Structure formats: structure tokens, C-alpha cells
Amino acid sequence: MCLAAIYWARLDAVYFASDRRQAAAAGFDDAFLYDEFLRPTPERRILSSFVPLDEASEVFDRWVLAGKIAY
């Protein structure tokens, strides 16, 4: 599970039995992610552009009005 999703889900705890070095040795190497997150956005491998729209906040307004559960 993505670390951001873990925090968004507000889990109480996460348990794991292998660290990232062990995962890399098994072929599941995510070291490039750690490097990528440290790069300025324009220098990342995948183009990411912020496109400000006035209507963008409407999505969050609808979510709040739909009776979201407050955590």
C-alpha cells in the first residue's frame, strides 16, 4: 500500500517483515521512488503539471456536502 494511502486511511498501525533493502534484493526495488520524490517537480521522470482551475474546489465542496465521514 502506498505510504500516502496509509496516512489518508488513518490506520492505527502498519506491520511489515521486510525492509526496502530486502525487497530490492528480491527484485522489488523502489529506491528510484525515494530519489524521485527528492527531485524538483520539473526534473522528475514523469511530467507533472499543475493546472489551476476555478472550478477545481467544486469537487471538494461536493464531497463535503455529500456527508463525508470526518475522521
N, CA, C and O atoms as a Tripos MOL2 file, in Angstrom:
@<TRIPOS>MOLECULE
protein
  284   283    71     0     0
PROTEIN
NO_CHARGES

@<TRIPOS>ATOM
      1 N           0.8500   -1.1730    0.0000 N.3       1 MET1
      2 CA          0.0000    0.0000    0.0000 C.3       1 MET1
      3 C           0.8970    1.2370    0.0000 C.2       1 MET1
      4 O           1.9110    1.2760    0.6970 O.2       1 MET1
      5 N           0.5330    2.2060   -0.7550 N.am      2 CYS2
      6 CA          1.2810    3.4530   -0.8440 C.3       2 CYS2
      7 C           1.2650    4.1690    0.5120 C.2       2 CYS2
      8 O           0.2420    4.1930    1.1960 O.2       2 CYS2
      9 N           2.3920    4.7420    0.8850 N.am      3 LEU3
     10 CA          2.5010    5.4030    2.1820 C.3       3 LEU3
     11 C           1.4580    6.5140    2.3380 C.2       3 LEU3
     12 O           0.8830    6.6810    3.4130 O.2       3 LEU3
     13 N           1.2220    7.2570    1.2850 N.am      4 ALA4
     14 CA          0.2190    8.3210    1.3660 C.3       4 ALA4
     15 C          -1.1610    7.7380    1.6530 C.2       4 ALA4
     16 O          -1.9100    8.2940    2.4560 O.2       4 ALA4
     17 N          -1.5060    6.6270    1.0080 N.am      5 ALA5
     18 CA         -2.8040    5.9880    1.2400 C.3       5 ALA5
     19 C          -2.9190    5.5010    2.6840 C.2       5 ALA5
     20 O          -3.9960    5.5590    3.2770 O.2       5 ALA5
     21 N          -1.8210    5.0260    3.2410 N.am      6 ILE6
     22 CA         -1.8250    4.5800    4.6360 C.3       6 ILE6
     23 C          -2.1730    5.7550    5.5500 C.2       6 ILE6
     24 O          -2.9910    5.6150    6.4600 O.2       6 ILE6
     25 N          -1.5600    6.8990    5.3120 N.am      7 TYR7
     26 CA         -1.8590    8.0670    6.1400 C.3       7 TYR7
     27 C          -3.2730    8.5810    5.8950 C.2       7 TYR7
     28 O          -3.9700    8.9460    6.8420 O.2       7 TYR7
     29 N          -3.7060    8.6140    4.6290 N.am      8 TRP8
     30 CA         -5.0650    9.0730    4.3280 C.3       8 TRP8
     31 C          -6.1090    8.1670    4.9520 C.2       8 TRP8
     32 O          -7.1670    8.6380    5.3700 O.2       8 TRP8
     33 N          -5.8290    6.8780    5.0200 N.am      9 ALA9
     34 CA         -6.7640    5.9250    5.6160 C.3       9 ALA9
     35 C          -6.7590    5.9990    7.1370 C.2       9 ALA9
     36 O          -7.6060    5.4060    7.8060 O.2       9 ALA9
     37 N          -5.7940    6.7340    7.6680 N.am     10 ARG10
     38 CA         -5.6700    6.9260    9.1110 C.3      10 ARG10
     39 C          -5.6020    5.5990    9.8690 C.2      10 ARG10
     40 O          -6.2830    5.3950   10.8740 O.2      10 ARG10
     41 N          -4.7690    4.7190    9.3600 N.am     11 LEU11
     42 CA         -4.5710    3.4420   10.0360 C.3      11 LEU11
     43 C          -3.9050    3.6640   11.3840 C.2      11 LEU11
     44 O          -3.1660    4.6300   11.5710 O.2      11 LEU11
     45 N          -4.1670    2.7830   12.3010 N.am     12 ASP12
     46 CA         -3.5560    2.8890   13.6300 C.3      12 ASP12
     47 C          -2.1350    2.3570   13.6540 C.2      12 ASP12
     48 O          -1.3080    2.8130   14.4440 O.2      12 ASP12
     49 N          -1.8530    1.3940   12.7900 N.am     13 ALA13
     50 CA         -0.5260    0.7800   12.7820 C.3      13 ALA13
     51 C          -0.2830    0.0850   11.4470 C.2      13 ALA13
     52 O          -1.2210   -0.2840   10.7410 O.2      13 ALA13
     53 N           0.9840   -0.0820   11.1190 N.am     14 VAL14
     54 CA          1.4020   -0.8260    9.9430 C.3      14 VAL14
     55 C           2.4600   -1.8200   10.3970 C.2      14 VAL14
     56 O           3.3980   -1.4540   11.1060 O.2      14 VAL14
     57 N           2.3130   -3.0630    9.9940 N.am     15 TYR15
     58 CA          3.2700   -4.1000   10.3600 C.3      15 TYR15
     59 C           3.9240   -4.6270    9.0850 C.2      15 TYR15
     60 O           3.2340   -4.9170    8.1070 O.2      15 TYR15
     61 N           5.2340   -4.7500    9.0920 N.am     16 PHE16
     62 CA          5.9280   -5.2920    7.9260 C.3      16 PHE16
     63 C           7.0950   -6.1270    8.4010 C.2      16 PHE16
     64 O           7.6450   -5.8960    9.4780 O.2      16 PHE16
     65 N           7.4710   -7.1080    7.5830 N.am     17 ALA17
     66 CA          8.5030   -8.0560    7.9800 C.3      17 ALA17
     67 C           9.7900   -7.9050    7.1810 C.2      17 ALA17
     68 O          10.8000   -8.5280    7.5090 O.2      17 ALA17
     69 N           9.7630   -7.0870    6.1410 N.am     18 SER18
     70 CA         10.9540   -6.8800    5.3200 C.3      18 SER18
     71 C          11.1840   -5.3910    5.1560 C.2      18 SER18
     72 O          10.2360   -4.6070    5.1060 O.2      18 SER18
     73 N          12.4510   -5.0040    5.0740 N.am     19 ASP19
     74 CA         12.7340   -3.5990    4.8220 C.3      19 ASP19
     75 C          12.9730   -3.3940    3.3270 C.2      19 ASP19
     76 O          12.9420   -4.3490    2.5520 O.2      19 ASP19
     77 N          13.2100   -2.1550    2.9320 N.am     20 ARG20
     78 CA         13.3370   -1.8730    1.4970 C.3      20 ARG20
     79 C          14.5800   -2.5050    0.8820 C.2      20 ARG20
     80 O          14.5930   -2.7760   -0.3180 O.2      20 ARG20
     81 N          15.6190   -2.7460    1.6690 N.am     21 ARG21
     82 CA         16.8050   -3.4170    1.1310 C.3      21 ARG21
     83 C          16.4990   -4.8740    0.8060 C.2      21 ARG21
     84 O          16.9460   -5.3940   -0.2160 O.2      21 ARG21
     85 N          15.7430   -5.5260    1.6690 N.am     22 GLN22
     86 CA         15.3500   -6.9090    1.4090 C.3      22 GLN22
     87 C          14.4260   -6.9780    0.1930 C.2      22 GLN22
     88 O          14.5370   -7.8880   -0.6280 O.2      22 GLN22
     89 N          13.5360   -6.0310    0.0860 N.am     23 ALA23
     90 CA         12.6390   -6.0040   -1.0670 C.3      23 ALA23
     91 C          13.4460   -5.8170   -2.3540 C.2      23 ALA23
     92 O          13.1680   -6.4720   -3.3590 O.2      23 ALA23
     93 N          14.4350   -4.9330   -2.3290 N.am     24 ALA24
     94 CA         15.2770   -4.6980   -3.5070 C.3      24 ALA24
     95 C          16.0370   -5.9600   -3.8870 C.2      24 ALA24
     96 O          16.1650   -6.2730   -5.0710 O.2      24 ALA24
     97 N          16.5380   -6.6800   -2.9050 N.am     25 ALA25
     98 CA         17.2800   -7.9140   -3.1760 C.3      25 ALA25
     99 C          16.3840   -8.9660   -3.8290 C.2      25 ALA25
    100 O          16.8660   -9.8330   -4.5570 O.2      25 ALA25
    101 N          15.0830   -8.8850   -3.5640 N.am     26 ALA26
    102 CA         14.1300   -9.8270   -4.1470 C.3      26 ALA26
    103 C          13.6050   -9.3480   -5.4990 C.2      26 ALA26
    104 O          12.7650  -10.0080   -6.1120 O.2      26 ALA26
    105 N          14.1060   -8.1880   -5.9650 N.am     27 GLY27
    106 CA         13.6750   -7.6690   -7.2660 C.3      27 GLY27
    107 C          12.5760   -6.6220   -7.1950 C.2      27 GLY27
    108 O          12.1250   -6.1340   -8.2320 O.2      27 GLY27
    109 N          12.1390   -6.2720   -6.0080 N.am     28 PHE28
    110 CA         11.1090   -5.2420   -5.8370 C.3      28 PHE28
    111 C          11.7950   -3.9840   -5.3370 C.2      28 PHE28
    112 O          11.6680   -3.6010   -4.1740 O.2      28 PHE28
    113 N          12.5200   -3.3550   -6.2390 N.am     29 ASP29
    114 CA         13.3400   -2.2070   -5.8650 C.3      29 ASP29
    115 C          12.5860   -0.9100   -6.1060 C.2      29 ASP29
    116 O          12.2620   -0.5780   -7.2470 O.2      29 ASP29
    117 N          12.3110   -0.1910   -5.0570 N.am     30 ASP30
    118 CA         11.6240    1.0850   -5.1900 C.3      30 ASP30
    119 C          12.5220    2.2630   -4.8110 C.2      30 ASP30
    120 O          12.0430    3.3590   -4.5210 O.2      30 ASP30
    121 N          13.8370    2.0140   -4.8180 N.am     31 ALA31
    122 CA         14.7840    3.0820   -4.4800 C.3      31 ALA31
    123 C          14.6150    4.2860   -5.4030 C.2      31 ALA31
    124 O          14.7970    5.4280   -4.9800 O.2      31 ALA31
    125 N          14.2690    4.0320   -6.6600 N.am     32 PHE32
    126 CA         14.0940    5.1480   -7.5900 C.3      32 PHE32
    127 C          12.9600    6.0670   -7.1310 C.2      32 PHE32
    128 O          12.9790    7.2630   -7.4230 O.2      32 PHE32
    129 N          11.9680    5.5150   -6.4120 N.am     33 LEU33
    130 CA         10.8790    6.3590   -5.9060 C.3      33 LEU33
    131 C          11.3940    7.3420   -4.8630 C.2      33 LEU33
    132 O          11.0420    8.5210   -4.8790 O.2      33 LEU33
    133 N          12.2220    6.8500   -3.9660 N.am     34 TYR34
    134 CA         12.7800    7.7300   -2.9400 C.3      34 TYR34
    135 C          13.6030    8.8450   -3.5890 C.2      34 TYR34
    136 O          13.5380    9.9970   -3.1610 O.2      34 TYR34
    137 N          14.3750    8.5010   -4.6210 N.am     35 ASP35
    138 CA         15.1620    9.5010   -5.3500 C.3      35 ASP35
    139 C          14.2540   10.4780   -6.0860 C.2      35 ASP35
    140 O          14.4950   11.6850   -6.0980 O.2      35 ASP35
    141 N          13.2150    9.9390   -6.6920 N.am     36 GLU36
    142 CA         12.3050   10.7580   -7.4960 C.3      36 GLU36
    143 C          11.5770   11.7870   -6.6310 C.2      36 GLU36
    144 O          11.4060   12.9320   -7.0520 O.2      36 GLU36
    145 N          11.1520   11.4010   -5.4430 N.am     37 PHE37
    146 CA         10.4320   12.3190   -4.5600 C.3      37 PHE37
    147 C          11.2950   13.4880   -4.1130 C.2      37 PHE37
    148 O          10.7750   14.5510   -3.7760 O.2      37 PHE37
    149 N          12.6110   13.2990   -4.1070 N.am     38 LEU38
    150 CA         13.5150   14.3710   -3.6980 C.3      38 LEU38
    151 C          13.8030   15.3660   -4.8190 C.2      38 LEU38
    152 O          14.2980   16.4650   -4.5690 O.2      38 LEU38
    153 N          13.4940   14.9810   -6.0440 N.am     39 ARG39
    154 CA         13.7530   15.8690   -7.1860 C.3      39 ARG39
    155 C          12.7040   16.9820   -7.2530 C.2      39 ARG39
    156 O          11.5510   16.7770   -6.8750 O.2      39 ARG39
    157 N          13.1070   18.1560   -7.7350 N.am     40 PRO40
    158 CA         12.1010   19.1880   -8.0000 C.3      40 PRO40
    159 C          11.1200   18.6610   -9.0590 C.2      40 PRO40
    160 O          11.5250   17.9180   -9.9540 O.2      40 PRO40
    161 N           9.8740   19.0240   -8.9710 N.am     41 THR41
    162 CA          8.8450   18.5090   -9.8740 C.3      41 THR41
    163 C           9.2390   18.5700  -11.3520 C.2      41 THR41
    164 O           9.0150   17.5910  -12.0640 O.2      41 THR41
    165 N           9.8140   19.6670  -11.8470 N.am     42 PRO42
    166 CA         10.1560   19.7130  -13.2760 C.3      42 PRO42
    167 C          11.2480   18.7210  -13.6870 C.2      42 PRO42
    168 O          11.4090   18.4430  -14.8760 O.2      42 PRO42
    169 N          11.9950   18.1870  -12.7220 N.am     43 GLU43
    170 CA         13.0910   17.2680  -13.0430 C.3      43 GLU43
    171 C          12.7130   15.7960  -12.8890 C.2      43 GLU43
    172 O          13.5550   14.9210  -13.0940 O.2      43 GLU43
    173 N          11.4630   15.5120  -12.5330 N.am     44 ARG44
    174 CA         11.0420   14.1240  -12.3470 C.3      44 ARG44
    175 C          10.8550   13.4200  -13.6870 C.2      44 ARG44
    176 O          10.6470   14.0660  -14.7150 O.2      44 ARG44
    177 N          10.9300   12.0950  -13.6670 N.am     45 ARG45
    178 CA         10.8310   11.2960  -14.8930 C.3      45 ARG45
    179 C           9.4700   11.4100  -15.5690 C.2      45 ARG45
    180 O           9.3760   11.3530  -16.7950 O.2      45 ARG45
    181 N           8.4280   11.5690  -14.7800 N.am     46 ILE46
    182 CA          7.0730   11.7010  -15.3300 C.3      46 ILE46
    183 C           6.6470   13.1530  -15.2300 C.2      46 ILE46
    184 O           6.6600   13.7430  -14.1500 O.2      46 ILE46
    185 N           6.2720   13.7190  -16.3590 N.am     47 LEU47
    186 CA          5.8390   15.1090  -16.3990 C.3      47 LEU47
    187 C           4.6280   15.3010  -15.5010 C.2      47 LEU47
    188 O           3.6670   14.5340  -15.5670 O.2      47 LEU47
    189 N           4.6770   16.3140  -14.6740 N.am     48 SER48
    190 CA          3.5810   16.6330  -13.7810 C.3      48 SER48
    191 C           3.3850   18.1370  -13.8280 C.2      48 SER48
    192 O           4.3060   18.9000  -13.5360 O.2      48 SER48
    193 N           2.1880   18.5610  -14.1970 N.am     49 SER49
    194 CA          1.9180   19.9870  -14.3460 C.3      49 SER49
    195 C           0.6820   20.3830  -13.5560 C.2      49 SER49
    196 O          -0.3540   19.7240  -13.6450 O.2      49 SER49
    197 N           0.7870   21.4390  -12.7960 N.am     50 PHE50
    198 CA         -0.3510   21.9860  -12.0610 C.3      50 PHE50
    199 C          -1.1410   22.8700  -13.0120 C.2      50 PHE50
    200 O          -0.5900   23.7800  -13.6320 O.2      50 PHE50
    201 N          -2.4170   22.6000  -13.1200 N.am     51 VAL51
    202 CA         -3.2900   23.3820  -13.9870 C.3      51 VAL51
    203 C          -4.3970   23.9600  -13.1050 C.2      51 VAL51
    204 O          -5.4040   23.2980  -12.8560 O.2      51 VAL51
    205 N          -4.2120   25.1840  -12.6380 N.am     52 PRO52
    206 CA         -5.2140   25.7610  -11.7420 C.3      52 PRO52
    207 C          -6.5340   26.0390  -12.4730 C.2      52 PRO52
    208 O          -6.5550   26.6420  -13.5460 O.2      52 PRO52
    209 N          -7.6110   25.5910  -11.8730 N.am     53 LEU53
    210 CA         -8.9510   25.8320  -12.4140 C.3      53 LEU53
    211 C          -9.8360   26.3640  -11.2970 C.2      53 LEU53
    212 O          -9.8120   25.8470  -10.1790 O.2      53 LEU53
    213 N         -10.6050   27.3840  -11.5950 N.am     54 ASP54
    214 CA        -11.5070   27.9370  -10.5890 C.3      54 ASP54
    215 C         -12.4950   26.8870  -10.0890 C.2      54 ASP54
    216 O         -12.8640   26.8770   -8.9150 O.2      54 ASP54
    217 N         -12.9230   25.9880  -11.0090 N.am     55 GLU55
    218 CA        -13.9330   25.0010  -10.6300 C.3      55 GLU55
    219 C         -13.3680   23.8150   -9.8570 C.2      55 GLU55
    220 O         -14.1310   22.9590   -9.4090 O.2      55 GLU55
    221 N         -12.0680   23.7470   -9.6930 N.am     56 ALA56
    222 CA        -11.4570   22.5930   -9.0340 C.3      56 ALA56
    223 C         -11.9470   22.4080   -7.5990 C.2      56 ALA56
    224 O         -12.1180   21.2750   -7.1500 O.2      56 ALA56
    225 N         -12.1710   23.4920   -6.8830 N.am     57 SER57
    226 CA        -12.6190   23.3610   -5.4950 C.3      57 SER57
    227 C         -14.0460   22.8310   -5.4090 C.2      57 SER57
    228 O         -14.4660   22.3720   -4.3470 O.2      57 SER57
    229 N         -14.7960   22.8830   -6.5030 N.am     58 GLU58
    230 CA        -16.1670   22.3780   -6.5180 C.3      58 GLU58
    231 C         -16.2190   20.8790   -6.1740 C.2      58 GLU58
    232 O         -17.1570   20.4150   -5.5250 O.2      58 GLU58
    233 N         -15.2240   20.1500   -6.6070 N.am     59 VAL59
    234 CA        -15.1800   18.7100   -6.3170 C.3      59 VAL59
    235 C         -15.1300   18.4890   -4.8030 C.2      59 VAL59
    236 O         -15.8630   17.6530   -4.2740 O.2      59 VAL59
    237 N         -14.2810   19.2260   -4.1160 N.am     60 PHE60
    238 CA        -14.1900   19.0840   -2.6660 C.3      60 PHE60
    239 C         -15.4590   19.5890   -1.9850 C.2      60 PHE60
    240 O         -15.9010   19.0140   -0.9900 O.2      60 PHE60
    241 N         -16.0450   20.6550   -2.5130 N.am     61 ASP61
    242 CA        -17.2920   21.1630   -1.9420 C.3      61 ASP61
    243 C         -18.3890   20.1060   -2.0280 C.2      61 ASP61
    244 O         -19.1440   19.9190   -1.0740 O.2      61 ASP61
    245 N         -18.4840   19.4170   -3.1610 N.am     62 ARG62
    246 CA        -19.4910   18.3610   -3.3290 C.3      62 ARG62
    247 C         -19.2240   17.2050   -2.3680 C.2      62 ARG62
    248 O         -20.1580   16.6160   -1.8240 O.2      62 ARG62
    249 N         -17.9700   16.8880   -2.1640 N.am     63 TRP63
    250 CA        -17.5960   15.8000   -1.2650 C.3      63 TRP63
    251 C         -18.0470   16.1210    0.1570 C.2      63 TRP63
    252 O         -18.6020   15.2650    0.8460 O.2      63 TRP63
    253 N         -17.8100   17.3460    0.5880 N.am     64 VAL64
    254 CA        -18.2140   17.7610    1.9310 C.3      64 VAL64
    255 C         -19.7380   17.7300    2.0490 C.2      64 VAL64
    256 O         -20.2690   17.2560    3.0530 O.2      64 VAL64
    257 N         -20.4370   18.2250    1.0460 N.am     65 LEU65
    258 CA        -21.8940   18.2550    1.0710 C.3      65 LEU65
    259 C         -22.5130   16.8660    0.9980 C.2      65 LEU65
    260 O         -23.6520   16.6690    1.4200 O.2      65 LEU65
    261 N         -21.7700   15.9040    0.4640 N.am     66 ALA66
    262 CA        -22.2890   14.5400    0.3330 C.3      66 ALA66
    263 C         -22.2690   13.7910    1.6570 C.2      66 ALA66
    264 O         -22.6480   12.6210    1.7140 O.2      66 ALA66
    265 N         -21.8360   14.4470    2.7080 N.am     67 GLY67
    266 CA        -21.8460   13.8130    4.0230 C.3      67 GLY67
    267 C         -20.6570   12.9290    4.2910 C.2      67 GLY67
    268 O         -20.7940   11.8460    4.8590 O.2      67 GLY67
    269 N         -19.4830   13.3890    3.8810 N.am     68 LYS68
    270 CA        -18.2680   12.6000    4.1250 C.3      68 LYS68
    271 C         -18.1290   12.3360    5.6160 C.2      68 LYS68
    272 O         -18.6320   13.0910    6.4490 O.2      68 LYS68
    273 N         -17.4570   11.2810    5.9250 N.am     69 ILE69
    274 CA        -17.2300   10.9230    7.3280 C.3      69 ILE69
    275 C         -15.9910   11.6610    7.8320 C.2      69 ILE69
    276 O         -14.9130   11.5340    7.2510 O.2      69 ILE69
    277 N         -16.1380   12.4100    8.8820 N.am     70 ALA70
    278 CA        -14.9990   13.1200    9.4720 C.3      70 ALA70
    279 C         -14.1910   12.1340   10.3060 C.2      70 ALA70
    280 O         -14.7480   11.4170   11.1370 O.2      70 ALA70
    281 N         -12.9080   12.0970   10.0900 N.am     71 TYR71
    282 CA        -12.0520   11.1670   10.8170 C.3      71 TYR71
    283 C         -11.4190   11.8370   11.9950 C.2      71 TYR71
    284 O         -10.6600   11.2060   12.7300 O.2      71 TYR71
@<TRIPOS>BOND
     1     1     2 1
     2     2     3 1
     3     3     4 2
     4     3     5 am
     5     5     6 1
     6     6     7 1
     7     7     8 2
     8     7     9 am
     9     9    10 1
    10    10    11 1
    11    11    12 2
    12    11    13 am
    13    13    14 1
    14    14    15 1
    15    15    16 2
    16    15    17 am
    17    17    18 1
    18    18    19 1
    19    19    20 2
    20    19    21 am
    21    21    22 1
    22    22    23 1
    23    23    24 2
    24    23    25 am
    25    25    26 1
    26    26    27 1
    27    27    28 2
    28    27    29 am
    29    29    30 1
    30    30    31 1
    31    31    32 2
    32    31    33 am
    33    33    34 1
    34    34    35 1
    35    35    36 2
    36    35    37 am
    37    37    38 1
    38    38    39 1
    39    39    40 2
    40    39    41 am
    41    41    42 1
    42    42    43 1
    43    43    44 2
    44    43    45 am
    45    45    46 1
    46    46    47 1
    47    47    48 2
    48    47    49 am
    49    49    50 1
    50    50    51 1
    51    51    52 2
    52    51    53 am
    53    53    54 1
    54    54    55 1
    55    55    56 2
    56    55    57 am
    57    57    58 1
    58    58    59 1
    59    59    60 2
    60    59    61 am
    61    61    62 1
    62    62    63 1
    63    63    64 2
    64    63    65 am
    65    65    66 1
    66    66    67 1
    67    67    68 2
    68    67    69 am
    69    69    70 1
    70    70    71 1
    71    71    72 2
    72    71    73 am
    73    73    74 1
    74    74    75 1
    75    75    76 2
    76    75    77 am
    77    77    78 1
    78    78    79 1
    79    79    80 2
    80    79    81 am
    81    81    82 1
    82    82    83 1
    83    83    84 2
    84    83    85 am
    85    85    86 1
    86    86    87 1
    87    87    88 2
    88    87    89 am
    89    89    90 1
    90    90    91 1
    91    91    92 2
    92    91    93 am
    93    93    94 1
    94    94    95 1
    95    95    96 2
    96    95    97 am
    97    97    98 1
    98    98    99 1
    99    99   100 2
   100    99   101 am
   101   101   102 1
   102   102   103 1
   103   103   104 2
   104   103   105 am
   105   105   106 1
   106   106   107 1
   107   107   108 2
   108   107   109 am
   109   109   110 1
   110   110   111 1
   111   111   112 2
   112   111   113 am
   113   113   114 1
   114   114   115 1
   115   115   116 2
   116   115   117 am
   117   117   118 1
   118   118   119 1
   119   119   120 2
   120   119   121 am
   121   121   122 1
   122   122   123 1
   123   123   124 2
   124   123   125 am
   125   125   126 1
   126   126   127 1
   127   127   128 2
   128   127   129 am
   129   129   130 1
   130   130   131 1
   131   131   132 2
   132   131   133 am
   133   133   134 1
   134   134   135 1
   135   135   136 2
   136   135   137 am
   137   137   138 1
   138   138   139 1
   139   139   140 2
   140   139   141 am
   141   141   142 1
   142   142   143 1
   143   143   144 2
   144   143   145 am
   145   145   146 1
   146   146   147 1
   147   147   148 2
   148   147   149 am
   149   149   150 1
   150   150   151 1
   151   151   152 2
   152   151   153 am
   153   153   154 1
   154   154   155 1
   155   155   156 2
   156   155   157 am
   157   157   158 1
   158   158   159 1
   159   159   160 2
   160   159   161 am
   161   161   162 1
   162   162   163 1
   163   163   164 2
   164   163   165 am
   165   165   166 1
   166   166   167 1
   167   167   168 2
   168   167   169 am
   169   169   170 1
   170   170   171 1
   171   171   172 2
   172   171   173 am
   173   173   174 1
   174   174   175 1
   175   175   176 2
   176   175   177 am
   177   177   178 1
   178   178   179 1
   179   179   180 2
   180   179   181 am
   181   181   182 1
   182   182   183 1
   183   183   184 2
   184   183   185 am
   185   185   186 1
   186   186   187 1
   187   187   188 2
   188   187   189 am
   189   189   190 1
   190   190   191 1
   191   191   192 2
   192   191   193 am
   193   193   194 1
   194   194   195 1
   195   195   196 2
   196   195   197 am
   197   197   198 1
   198   198   199 1
   199   199   200 2
   200   199   201 am
   201   201   202 1
   202   202   203 1
   203   203   204 2
   204   203   205 am
   205   205   206 1
   206   206   207 1
   207   207   208 2
   208   207   209 am
   209   209   210 1
   210   210   211 1
   211   211   212 2
   212   211   213 am
   213   213   214 1
   214   214   215 1
   215   215   216 2
   216   215   217 am
   217   217   218 1
   218   218   219 1
   219   219   220 2
   220   219   221 am
   221   221   222 1
   222   222   223 1
   223   223   224 2
   224   223   225 am
   225   225   226 1
   226   226   227 1
   227   227   228 2
   228   227   229 am
   229   229   230 1
   230   230   231 1
   231   231   232 2
   232   231   233 am
   233   233   234 1
   234   234   235 1
   235   235   236 2
   236   235   237 am
   237   237   238 1
   238   238   239 1
   239   239   240 2
   240   239   241 am
   241   241   242 1
   242   242   243 1
   243   243   244 2
   244   243   245 am
   245   245   246 1
   246   246   247 1
   247   247   248 2
   248   247   249 am
   249   249   250 1
   250   250   251 1
   251   251   252 2
   252   251   253 am
   253   253   254 1
   254   254   255 1
   255   255   256 2
   256   255   257 am
   257   257   258 1
   258   258   259 1
   259   259   260 2
   260   259   261 am
   261   261   262 1
   262   262   263 1
   263   263   264 2
   264   263   265 am
   265   265   266 1
   266   266   267 1
   267   267   268 2
   268   267   269 am
   269   269   270 1
   270   270   271 1
   271   271   272 2
   272   271   273 am
   273   273   274 1
   274   274   275 1
   275   275   276 2
   276   275   277 am
   277   277   278 1
   278   278   279 1
   279   279   280 2
   280   279   281 am
   281   281   282 1
   282   282   283 1
   283   283   284 2
@<TRIPOS>SUBSTRUCTURE
     1 MET1         2 RESIDUE 1 A MET
     2 CYS2         6 RESIDUE 1 A CYS
     3 LEU3        10 RESIDUE 1 A LEU
     4 ALA4        14 RESIDUE 1 A ALA
     5 ALA5        18 RESIDUE 1 A ALA
     6 ILE6        22 RESIDUE 1 A ILE
     7 TYR7        26 RESIDUE 1 A TYR
     8 TRP8        30 RESIDUE 1 A TRP
     9 ALA9        34 RESIDUE 1 A ALA
    10 ARG10       38 RESIDUE 1 A ARG
    11 LEU11       42 RESIDUE 1 A LEU
    12 ASP12       46 RESIDUE 1 A ASP
    13 ALA13       50 RESIDUE 1 A ALA
    14 VAL14       54 RESIDUE 1 A VAL
    15 TYR15       58 RESIDUE 1 A TYR
    16 PHE16       62 RESIDUE 1 A PHE
    17 ALA17       66 RESIDUE 1 A ALA
    18 SER18       70 RESIDUE 1 A SER
    19 ASP19       74 RESIDUE 1 A ASP
    20 ARG20       78 RESIDUE 1 A ARG
    21 ARG21       82 RESIDUE 1 A ARG
    22 GLN22       86 RESIDUE 1 A GLN
    23 ALA23       90 RESIDUE 1 A ALA
    24 ALA24       94 RESIDUE 1 A ALA
    25 ALA25       98 RESIDUE 1 A ALA
    26 ALA26      102 RESIDUE 1 A ALA
    27 GLY27      106 RESIDUE 1 A GLY
    28 PHE28      110 RESIDUE 1 A PHE
    29 ASP29      114 RESIDUE 1 A ASP
    30 ASP30      118 RESIDUE 1 A ASP
    31 ALA31      122 RESIDUE 1 A ALA
    32 PHE32      126 RESIDUE 1 A PHE
    33 LEU33      130 RESIDUE 1 A LEU
    34 TYR34      134 RESIDUE 1 A TYR
    35 ASP35      138 RESIDUE 1 A ASP
    36 GLU36      142 RESIDUE 1 A GLU
    37 PHE37      146 RESIDUE 1 A PHE
    38 LEU38      150 RESIDUE 1 A LEU
    39 ARG39      154 RESIDUE 1 A ARG
    40 PRO40      158 RESIDUE 1 A PRO
    41 THR41      162 RESIDUE 1 A THR
    42 PRO42      166 RESIDUE 1 A PRO
    43 GLU43      170 RESIDUE 1 A GLU
    44 ARG44      174 RESIDUE 1 A ARG
    45 ARG45      178 RESIDUE 1 A ARG
    46 ILE46      182 RESIDUE 1 A ILE
    47 LEU47      186 RESIDUE 1 A LEU
    48 SER48      190 RESIDUE 1 A SER
    49 SER49      194 RESIDUE 1 A SER
    50 PHE50      198 RESIDUE 1 A PHE
    51 VAL51      202 RESIDUE 1 A VAL
    52 PRO52      206 RESIDUE 1 A PRO
    53 LEU53      210 RESIDUE 1 A LEU
    54 ASP54      214 RESIDUE 1 A ASP
    55 GLU55      218 RESIDUE 1 A GLU
    56 ALA56      222 RESIDUE 1 A ALA
    57 SER57      226 RESIDUE 1 A SER
    58 GLU58      230 RESIDUE 1 A GLU
    59 VAL59      234 RESIDUE 1 A VAL
    60 PHE60      238 RESIDUE 1 A PHE
    61 ASP61      242 RESIDUE 1 A ASP
    62 ARG62      246 RESIDUE 1 A ARG
    63 TRP63      250 RESIDUE 1 A TRP
    64 VAL64      254 RESIDUE 1 A VAL
    65 LEU65      258 RESIDUE 1 A LEU
    66 ALA66      262 RESIDUE 1 A ALA
    67 GLY67      266 RESIDUE 1 A GLY
    68 LYS68      270 RESIDUE 1 A LYS
    69 ILE69      274 RESIDUE 1 A ILE
    70 ALA70      278 RESIDUE 1 A ALA
    71 TYR71      282 RESIDUE 1 A TYR
